[in-house]
Amino acid sequence: LNPFNEDALDYLASGAIKYLARMPEAKLFHLWADDIEGGGWTHQPGKEDYTPSDQSLLVANDLERRLRKVLPDANLAFLAYHDTVYPPQVVKPEPGVIYLYAPRERCYGHALDSSDCPLNRRYREALEQGLPAFGGKHAEVFEYYVDQILYDNLTNPPMPGVLAADARYYR
């Protein structure tokens, strides 16, 4: 998806808004991009400053503005995941865009704030940079503690100590 192409945004929004408007009782909608690590966004010349997160947020902002014309109280999730885990650098979120932090590839053998885990340090930094960009009251966490693929059919889930430490850190 090229977020700088108005025809592409119009096409996406025409179906999405029509579909979402059928559920006026909902207050938070999820329209997640195909966030593919290592690619999936435009490399349009002149737009090099727009990271995958910036491009994803351009789309979310556009959809949120259009959605609120139909459902004034609606919110739309911005998925911070794979290439969009680090916050946008150029684009600022519209009111109603909710930061949904989803650290899929983090290490579940250590707490997210463990100083012993370089991988989790990356994900912790992403979250700590993302919160100010979106604001804490516009943020949610989407964790993978019971992800069947990650945990070998749930025979090896995270240890209770990791879950408890993560809960403290997230709070």
C-alpha positions as CSV (number, residue, x, y, z in Angstrom):
1,L,0.0,0.0,0.0
2,N,1.3,3.4,-1.0
3,P,0.0,5.8,1.7
4,F,0.9,8.8,-0.6
5,N,-1.5,7.6,-3.3
6,E,-4.9,9.2,-2.8
7,D,-6.6,6.7,-5.1
8,A,-5.2,3.8,-3.0
9,L,-6.4,5.5,0.2
10,D,-9.9,6.2,-1.3
11,Y,-10.1,2.5,-2.4
12,L,-9.1,1.2,1.0
13,A,-11.4,3.6,2.9
14,S,-14.5,3.0,0.7
15,G,-14.7,-0.7,1.7
16,A,-13.4,-0.3,5.3
17,I,-15.7,2.5,6.3
18,K,-18.7,0.9,4.8
19,Y,-17.9,-2.3,6.7
20,L,-17.1,-0.7,10.0
21,A,-20.2,1.5,9.9
22,R,-22.2,-1.7,10.2
23,M,-21.0,-2.0,13.8
24,P,-21.8,1.4,15.4
25,E,-21.7,0.0,18.9
26,A,-18.0,-0.7,18.7
27,K,-15.6,2.0,19.9
28,L,-12.2,0.6,18.9
29,F,-11.6,-0.8,15.5
30,H,-8.7,-2.8,14.2
31,L,-7.7,-2.6,10.5
32,W,-4.1,-4.0,10.6
33,A,-1.8,-3.5,7.6
34,D,0.1,-6.4,6.2
35,D,3.1,-5.4,8.4
36,I,5.8,-7.5,6.9
37,E,9.2,-7.3,8.5
38,G,11.7,-6.1,6.0
39,G,9.2,-4.6,3.5
40,G,5.6,-4.0,2.5
41,W,5.6,-0.2,2.3
42,T,6.4,2.2,-0.4
43,H,9.9,3.3,-1.4
44,Q,8.6,6.3,-3.3
45,P,11.4,8.7,-4.2
46,G,11.2,11.9,-2.0
47,K,9.5,10.0,0.9
48,E,12.6,8.4,2.4
49,D,12.0,10.1,5.8
50,Y,8.8,8.1,6.2
51,T,9.5,5.0,8.1
52,P,7.2,2.0,7.9
53,S,5.6,3.4,11.2
54,D,5.1,6.8,9.6
55,Q,3.5,5.2,6.5
56,S,1.2,3.0,8.6
57,L,0.2,5.9,10.7
58,L,-0.6,8.0,7.6
59,V,-3.1,5.3,6.6
60,A,-4.5,5.0,10.1
61,N,-4.9,8.8,10.4
62,D,-6.7,8.9,7.1
63,L,-9.0,6.0,8.0
64,E,-9.7,7.5,11.4
65,R,-10.6,10.9,10.0
66,R,-13.0,9.3,7.5
67,L,-14.4,6.9,10.1
68,R,-15.2,9.7,12.6
69,K,-17.4,11.3,9.9
70,V,-19.6,8.3,10.2
71,L,-19.0,7.2,13.8
72,P,-17.9,10.3,15.8
73,D,-16.8,8.3,18.8
74,A,-14.8,5.6,16.9
75,N,-11.2,4.9,17.6
76,L,-8.7,3.0,15.4
77,A,-5.8,0.9,16.5
78,F,-2.3,1.6,15.2
79,L,-0.4,-1.7,15.4
80,A,3.2,-1.4,16.6
81,Y,4.4,-4.7,15.3
82,H,7.4,-6.0,13.2
83,D,8.5,-3.0,11.1
84,T,6.2,-0.6,12.9
85,V,7.3,-1.4,16.5
86,Y,9.4,1.7,16.6
87,P,7.2,4.9,16.7
88,P,6.7,7.2,13.7
89,Q,9.3,9.9,13.2
90,V,7.5,12.3,10.9
91,V,3.7,11.7,11.3
92,K,1.7,12.5,14.4
93,P,-1.4,10.5,15.4
94,E,-4.8,11.9,14.9
95,P,-7.1,12.0,17.9
96,G,-8.7,8.6,18.2
97,V,-5.7,6.6,16.9
98,I,-4.8,4.2,19.7
99,Y,-1.2,2.8,20.0
100,L,-1.4,-1.0,20.2
101,Y,2.0,-2.3,21.2
102,A,2.5,-5.9,20.0
103,P,6.1,-7.2,20.6
104,R,5.7,-10.5,18.8
105,E,9.4,-11.3,18.5
106,R,10.5,-10.3,22.0
107,C,12.1,-12.9,24.3
108,Y,9.6,-14.6,26.6
109,G,12.3,-16.2,28.7
110,H,13.0,-12.9,30.3
111,A,10.8,-10.0,31.5
112,L,10.5,-7.2,29.1
113,D,12.5,-4.9,31.4
114,S,15.2,-7.4,32.1
115,S,18.7,-5.9,31.9
116,D,20.0,-9.4,30.9
117,C,18.2,-9.6,27.6
118,P,19.5,-7.5,24.6
119,L,16.4,-8.5,22.5
120,N,14.0,-7.3,25.1
121,R,16.0,-4.1,25.4
122,R,15.1,-3.3,21.8
123,Y,11.4,-3.9,22.4
124,R,11.4,-2.0,25.7
125,E,13.1,1.0,23.9
126,A,10.4,0.9,21.2
127,L,7.6,1.0,23.8
128,E,9.2,3.7,25.8
129,Q,9.6,5.8,22.6
130,G,6.1,5.0,21.4
131,L,4.3,6.0,24.6
132,P,5.2,9.7,24.4
133,A,4.4,9.8,20.7
134,F,0.8,8.6,21.3
135,G,0.2,9.3,24.9
136,G,-0.2,6.8,27.7
137,K,-4.0,7.1,27.8
138,H,-4.1,6.2,24.1
139,A,-2.1,3.0,24.5
140,E,-2.8,-0.6,24.9
141,V,-0.6,-3.8,25.0
142,F,-1.3,-6.8,22.8
143,E,0.9,-9.6,24.2
144,Y,1.5,-13.2,23.0
145,Y,1.6,-15.1,26.3
146,V,-0.7,-17.9,25.1
147,D,0.4,-17.9,21.4
148,Q,0.2,-21.5,20.3
149,I,2.9,-21.1,17.7
150,L,5.4,-19.5,20.0
151,Y,4.9,-22.0,22.8
152,D,5.0,-25.3,21.0
153,N,1.2,-26.0,21.4
154,L,1.3,-24.4,24.9
155,T,3.6,-27.0,26.5
156,N,6.3,-24.4,27.2
157,P,4.6,-21.0,28.0
158,P,6.3,-18.1,29.8
159,M,7.2,-18.6,33.4
160,P,4.9,-17.0,36.0
161,G,7.8,-14.8,37.1
162,V,8.0,-13.3,33.6
163,L,4.3,-12.7,33.5
164,A,4.4,-11.0,36.9
165,A,7.4,-8.8,36.0
166,D,5.8,-7.8,32.7
167,A,2.6,-6.8,34.5
168,R,4.5,-4.6,36.9
169,Y,6.5,-3.0,34.0
170,Y,3.5,-2.4,31.9
171,R,1.6,-0.8,34.8
